[in-house]
Amino acid sequence: MKYKIGQLVNLPETRYKGIIGTVIAENKAGILVRFNGSQQLYFKEEELKAYKKINKF
C-alpha cells in the first residue's frame, strides 16, 4: 500500500480541487478516503497524491 492509514492526501483535481482527505482503509474496491468531515469515497491509488504542507512565510 502506497498510502498509510491516517495519511493526508489530495483528492483528484478534476472533481475535488483543493480538497484534502484522510486515508481510512484499503481493499479490492480501492483506497477509502474521508473528507469534508463525514463524506468518504473509494479512489484508485494513482488518483491520489500525498499531501505536502506548503509554508507561505
N, C-alpha and C positions, 0 to 999 in steps of 0.2 A: 504494500500500500504506500503510495507516494505521500499522502497526507495523513497525519496522525489525528486521532480523536481529540477534539478541543482546539485544533489549529484553526486560525483565521484564514479565510480565503476570499478572493474577489470572485464574484459571480460573473457569468458571461456578459460581456459588454453589449451584445446585441439586444438583449431584453432587460438587463438589470444593471445599467450603467451606474457605477459608483456604489453599488451595494456590496457590503461585506457580510459574510456569513461564518458560521462555526461548523466544522465537521462533527457530525454526530455518530455516524456509523458507515460501514461499507458492506455491501453484499452483491449478489448477482445482478440486481437492478441498477447498481451504481453506488455513488457516494452520496449519502444523505446529509444535507446541509440545512441548518436552521438559520433563518434571517428575519429581520423585522419583528423580533420579539417572539412570535409564535408560528410563523409560516415555516414550512420545511418542504424541500423537494429533492429528488434524486438528480444528480448530474453525472456526466461521464468525466473521467479523470482529466482528459485533455481539454475540457471546457473550463476548468477551474485554474486559477493562478494563486500562488501563495501570496498572502497579504504582506506588504512591506510598508511599515510606517515611514512617512517622509517628514523630516523635521524642516519646518519653514522658517526657522530662526537662525 
